[in-house]
Amino acid sequence: MAKNALQAQLLKAGLVNSKKAKQLNKQSAHAKRTGDDAAIEAKKAIAAAQAEKIAKDQQLNQEKQQQLEQKTLAANIVQMIKQHQIADTAGDVSYQFVDDSKVKKIYTTQKLYDQIVSGHVVIARLDDNYALLPYPLAERINDKMDGFIVVSNDKTSSEVDEDDPYAAYVIPDDLMW
């Protein structure tokens, strides 16, 4: 009824003639009956584009969430290292180790040096410096995220190859360079 009222108004205004109005009515009735393929295809394309956009947005949100979780975890680990690091480390004995293919040196007391060599104390990276931590804490940190523990002299991880020709020549851990 509203459609007819609109047609009547358009006819009165002289914007359309009766012949054109009948033709438009026929076309719209035919499109309803046959399901006008162009309109259906357009609706399908719009729905597919919306679904693709939603999936892409969800993936981006998931990636952002993972990055945020990684940053939070790294901040928590740094805080753990700062809280539990061994405070009084200054001494005369130097301990040399490799970090990112560079030989680094820290000065510790003889007692801490012996503990590092035996594996009871580990060296962790803290910003641009290094911190000494007890081994159990270092295990928990390593379980959460790799990359913080620089030196961990774990005796169980140093297995000797069977066919190693230098197996009989063991290098001592407390060798001073």
N, C-alpha and C positions, 0 to 999 in steps of 0.2 A: 504494500500500500504506500509506503514511504517512497518507493521507487517510482510508482505512478505519479505521486504528488510532485516529485522532483521533475519528472518528464513534463508534467502539465505546466509547471513553472517555467521550464526551459522553452516549451512551445509558446507560452504567453509572451515571454521575453523576446522571442524570435531568434533565439540562438540555435535552435534545431528545428527542422521541419518534420512532419509526421512520417514521411518516408524514411528518413534517417533514424528516427526513434524506433520504428518497427524493425529496421535492420539491426540496430544495437540490441534490441530485445531478443531477436533470433540468435544473434551471436552469443549472448550471455547464456541463453537457455541451452544452446548447443555445447558450450564450454562446460556447463554444469553436468550435462548428460554424459559427455565423452571424457570428462575429467581433464581437460586441457593440459596436455603433456608438458608444455613449456612452464606452466605454473608449478606443476608437480616437481619437475626437474629443478627448478629454482629453489623450491622449498627444501628439497633433498640436499642440494648443494649448500644452502645456508645452514641446515642442521649439521652437515658433515664439517663445515668450517667452524661452527661453534664447538662441536665435540673435540675437534683437533686443537682449538685454542684452549679449551678447558684442560685437556691432557697436557699441553705444553706448559700452561701456567702451573699445574700441579707438579710437574717435573721440576720446574724452576724453583718453586717454593720448597720442594723436598731438598734440592741441592743447597739452597740458602740455609735451610734448617740444619743440614749436616755440617756446613761450614761454621755455623754458629756454635754447634755442639763441639766441634773440634777446637775452636778458639776458647770456649769455656773450659774444656778439659785441659788444654795447655795452660791456661791461667791457674787452674786448680793445682796442677802439678808444680808449677813455679812456686806457688804459695806453699805447697808441702815441702819443697826443697828448702825454701827460705826459713821455714819454721823448724825443720829438723836437721839442718846442716850442723856439722861439728864446728863449734865456735872457735876454740883455741887451736889453730892449726899452724901458726907461725913457728918456724924452726930453722935449723941449719942444714938439714938433710934434703937433698933435692931428689925428686921422683920425676922421671921423664916418661912420657907416654905419647902416643900418636893420636892426633885428633884431626880429622879431615886431611889425611896424608901429610900432616905437618907435625914435627916433633915439638911438644910443649913441655914445659918444666914448671913444677910447683915446689915450693919449699915447705917441708913439714917437720914435725918432731920425729925422732927415731921410733917412738912407739907407734905413731900413726903410719909411718913408712912400713913398719913390720905388719901392721894390720891391713894396709893396702895390698902388700905382697901376698899375704895369706888369704885374702879375699873377704875379710870381715868388714872392710870399709871400701867403698867405691867412690869413683870420681864422677860427678854429674856436671853437665853444662848448665850454667845459670847466667842468662843474658850474655855478656861478653866475658864472663869470669867462670871459675870452676868452684864447686862446692864438694866437700867430703860428706858422705852419707853412710849410715849403717846399711849393711847388706840386705836385711829384710825389707826395709823401706824401698830400696832400689828395685827389689823384685816386684813389689806392688806397682811402682812407677812404670817399670818395663812392661808389666801386664796391661796397664792402661794405655800407654802410648810409647812407641819407640822413638829414639833420637835424643833422649835426655841423658842417658847413662853413657859415659865416654869410656871408662875403664872399670871392668869388673873381672877380677882375677878368680874366676870360678874354676876350681880344680876339676870338676866333672866334665867340663866342656872341652878340655884339652886332651883329646884322645890321639894316640899315635897311630899313624898308618902302619899296616903290617909290612909292606914292602918299602918302607922308608930306610934308605941306606944310612941315615944319620940318627937313627933311633937310639943308638947306644950313647950318642953324644948329646946329653940333655943340657940345655942352657939354663943356668939357675935364674930364678926370678929376681933375686936380690943383687944381680950383677950391676955394678956401678959403671956407667958409661964414661 
